[in-house]
Amino acid sequence: MTQTIKNKPSQISLFVALELSASTWKLGFSSGGAVRVRTIDAGNIPALLDEIARARAGVETTDVLVCYEAGRDGFWIRRLLASQGIECVVVDPSSIQIDRRARRRKTDRIDVTKLCMQLMRWHGGDEGALGVAVIPSEDEEDARRRERELGCLKEERARHSARIKGLLALHGVVFSPDQRVHEELGVEDIRQWDGTPLPENLAAEVTRELQRLALTEKQVRGIEAARRSDVNANETKAAEKVTTLTRLRGVAQGSAWTLVLEAFAWRTFENRRQLAAYAGLDPTPFASGETDRGPGISKAGNARIRTMMVELAWSWLRFQPDSALSQWFNERFAEGKRTRRIGIIALARKLLIALWRYVEHGVVPDGALLKA
């Protein structure tokens, strides 16, 4: 999720770090020496700009570099500062170094001081001091909202269905594991274990849950229809890449939209290692002395892509059995359920790289079949 900044702002005389919370913001200032900390109310932009202007006047410079951790506030602060002519980078929180002692001191003042010092190290050439996040444009960020909302709605639909099943199970009404609760379920026709109608309050509660389920289902269908309309119109680069991906057997439109909007539409990757690290599918070796083992993947990247790629890998085995990737998997991991569960992660990583090469360079995965 981070990038290497090739053209860093040069000759910076003032470094500013922000530690953001819901109530207050801590500001750390340094011109190369000790860090001075100030506190303002959260979201008080005039106070933020005023503090930066005062610090500028104190060191008689216009060259300022600001940083803050990526989190709840997103990227609007960076865009605001850019509109004021102030350089700002957004930092990946997982890249910030911390004290490894079991009982360590942690306050916003300590955190903003350390962040400001690491910003100076990073600007001085220590690339490992901080990981700087890649920032999408406002249009690219907004384009992801629909897919993320769809994911939330599907989770909400599953919760409503599970709650209805749970309520009815209390009275002996059992659904099969793969049976879905439909919004048109007739509550008045349901009978308890002894053949009597449902109690009044239970029937009312199930009815309300069904109404919420119906609303969620309606919104899911609306978003999916809008998604299909975009693909049919094929007027954007994202839609073109989705169309390209869905030509492969085993790749559905939903998976293609997630891949494109979360990565392929706005990110550029220099090599396969960067792509795997972005998805959190890169290995995390542990080798020290005589100890040499691989604890697994890092899981430090985009969880949406990682989860979807594991699902897509199982689909690939089913719909592309003659492809080189499927044959590689079957040769190495065919025996045993545990072995297959481990191997599917490796297949997901290889498949992600193959799909990236297909979308960006038109290289069809070896042995893969296209839809008619």
N, C-alpha and C positions, 0 to 999 in steps of 0.2 A: 504494500500500500504506500510505499515511499518511493522517492525518486532522488537521483543525484542531480543537484543544480549545477549545470555546466557554467552558467554565466551569473555568478553570485554578484550582488551589489558590492562595489569596491569602495575603499576609502571611507568606511563607516566610522563616524566619530562618537555616535551615541547608540547604545543597545538598550532595548526595552523589552521586558518579558511581562506577560499578563497571566495572572492566575485567576480564572473565572469561577464564580460560584453564583448561587441564586440570589444572594443578598448583597454581597460586596465583591469588588474586584481589587486584587492586589497588583500594584505596578512596581516592577523592579527596574531601576535605571542604573546604567554604568557607562562610563566613557573609557573603560580599560582598567579601572581600579576596583575599589569597594562598590558594593551594590547598595543603592539607596532605595528604600521601599516606601511607597505611598499607598493609601487606601481611599477608594471612591465607592459610591453606591453602584450596584450592578446596573448596567445599561445606561449609565449617565455619560452620554457621548460628549457633551460640552465639557464636562470635567476631565474626561480622558484627553481630549485634544488640548485643553488648557494645560494639563500637567506635562504633556509632550512639548508644548510650546515653551513652557518655563524651563524644562530641562535643556531644550535646544539653545535658549538664550544663555543658560549658565555655562555651556561649553562652546558657545559661539559657532554653531555648525547647523547646517541644514540636512546633513547626511544622517538618517535615522533608519535603524532596522528593528522591526517589532516581531515578536513571535508569541504564539499561544498554542495550547494543546487543542487538538481536534476533539470535539465532544458535542454536548447538547446545543451549543450556540452555532454550530455549523461554520459557514464561511462568510457570513454577512459582515463580520467585523473586518475581515481582510478586505472585502470589497469597499467598505466604508473608508478605510485608511488609504486604499489605493486611489479613491476619488479625491483624497486630500494630498496626493503626491507622496505618501509615506509607504516605503517598502515594508511588506509583512509576509512572513512565512507561517504556515500552519504545521505543527509538529505532531507526529505520530506518538501518542502517549506511551506505547510499549517500548519506544526507543530511548526514553529518558532513564538515565542511570539512577539507581536508588541504593541506599545503604542495605547491605545484606544481613546485618545483625538482626536477631529475632525480635529484640525490643529496640526499636529505633524511634527517634523523635520525628514527628511529622506535623507541621503546621503550614498554613498557606504562606506565611512569611518565609519559612525555610524552603518551601517548594519553589516560590518565585525567585528566590536568590539563586538556587541551584540551576534553574532554567535559564536565567540570564547569563550565568557563567558558562553554561554549556553552549548557549547561543554564540558567545564570543569565541569559544573553541572551534565551533563549527565554521564560523565565518573565517577564522584564521587558517583553515585548511584541514581540520580534523573531521573527515567525513563521517567517522563512526560516532561522533559526539551526539548527533541528532539525526532522526529520520524525518525528512520533510515530505508532507503529503502532497499528492498531485491534486490540483483543484479543478473541478469541472466548471464550465461556463454555467451561467444561470439557466440557459435553455437546456443544456445537457443534464443539469441537476434536476430540473423540473420534469424532464422526460422520464426519469426513473420513478417518479412518484406513483404513476399509475400501476406499474408492476408491483411496487412495494405495498400499495394499498390492496391490490388483488390478493397478495399473499396473506395480509392481515385478515381480509374478509373470509378467505378459505379457512383460516384457523378459527375464526369466530363461528363459521358455519359448523365446523366439526365440534366445537364446544357446545353449541345449542343442541346438536344431534345427540351428543353423549349425555347431556343433562336430561333430555327427554327419555332416553333409554334407561338412565339410572332411576328416574322418578317412577317409571312404569315397572321396573324390575322390583321395586319395593312391594308391589302388589301382585306379583306373579306373572306379569306380562313380559315375556322374554323375546328379544329379537336375536336373529342369528348374527354371528360376528361380522359378516360381510353385508348385512342388510342395512340400507340407509333409511333414515327417517325423512319422509317426504313432507313438504309443507301442507299438503292436502290430506294429511292423516286425519281420519274421522274419530275424534275423541269420544263422541257419543256412542260409537259402535264398539269401543274397546271394553272388554270384560275382565274382571279380576280373576284370580285363581279359582273362585267358587262360582263364577258365572254372573256375578252381580255387577252393575255399572260402577264406574270409578267414583270415589267420594267427591263431593261437590268442590271443595277447595283444591284438591289435586287436579280435577278436570280443568278448573279455571287456570291453574298455574301452567299446566301443559299447553292449554290454548294460547296463553300469552307467549310461551316459549316458541310455539309454532308460528305465531305472528312475527316474532323477531327473526326466526329462521327464514320465513318467506321474504322479509325485507332484505336480509343478507343475500339470499339466493338471487333476488331481483338485481341487486347491485353487482353481484358477480357476473351475471349474464350480460349486464350493460357494459361492463369493462371489457369482457371478452369479445362482445360485438364490435366495440370501438377498435380493439386490437386487430380483429379480422379486417375491418374497413381500412385501416392504415396499410396492411399488407396488400390488399387488393389495389389501393390507390398507388402504392409504391412510389411515393413522392419524396421520401426522405432517405438519407444514407442508412439510417437504422433499419428502415423497412426493407431496403435492398439487401442488407446483410442478413436479415431474418429470412427473406426469400431464398437467399443462397444456402443458408444452413438447412432449411426445411426440405431442400432437394435430396438430402441424404436420408436413406431409410433409417428409422429409429429415432429421428430428431423431430419432435413435435414443435408446434408453434410456441407453446408456453416456454419450453426450455430455450428455444432460440431467442425469444425476447429477453429472457433473464440474462443470457450470455452477452447479447449485444448491448443492452442498456447498462449493465453493470461493468462491462469491460471493453468490448470491441468497438463501441461507438465513439468513445472519447479518450481511451487510454492507448498509448503506444508502448510496445514492449520491444526491447532491443534483442532479447533472446528468450529461450524457453525457460531459463532459470528465473527470470524476472516474472514471467507469467505464472509459474508454479508458486512462487513466493506470494504473489498477489492473491492467489486463491487459498493460501495456507496449506498447500499440498507439497511443500518442499520438505525434504527430510531434515531431521535434527539429530545428527550423530553425536554420540558421547564417547570420546576416546581420550583417556588419560592414563598414562602408565600402561599397565597390563589390561586395563578395562577398555573394552571396545564393543559397544553395542549401539543399536539404533532404537531409541524410544518411540519412534513413529514420526508422524508429520507434525509440523509446527502449529497448525490451526490458528495462525496469527494473521490471516488474511481475510478476504471477503467470504463470510459464512454462507451467504446466499449462493454464490457460485460453487463453493465446495460441496454443499448439500445437494444442489441440483446435479453436479457432475457425477456424484456417486449414484444417484438415481438413473442418470443418463447412461452410465457405464453398464448397469444391469440391462437396460433397454437395448444397448448396443450388442450385447451378447445374444440377445434374442432375435433381433432383426438383421444383424450383420454377422451371422455365424461363420462365413467364409472369409471375412476380412483378416488381414495380418494381425491386427490387435486381438481379435477374438481367438485366433489360433495360438498366439503367444500366451494368452491367459490360460487357455485350456491345457497347454503343454506344461505350464508351471504350477497351476493352482487348481487343477481339476479335482483333486482328491481331498475330501473332507470339508465340512461346512466352515470350520474355523479358518482353514487355509484359503478358502474362497473369499471369506469376509476380509481377510488381510490383503489378498491379491486384488480385490476390487478397487482398493484405494490406489494401488499402482496403476491399474487400468484407467481409473478416472484421470490421473495426472497425464498419462500418455495420450488419452483421448482429447483432453483439453488442448494440449499442444497441437495435436493433429487438426482439430477444428479451427484453431487459430491460423494455422498455415493454410487451411482451405479457404477461410474467409479473406485473409489478407493477400494471399499469393495464388489462390486458385489451385492448390495442390490437393487433389482428392486423396483421402487416406487409402493406403494400399489395400486392394481387394474389396473396397467398399462399393456398395451398389447405390445407384441413384433411383429416385422414384420415377415412375413412368410420366 
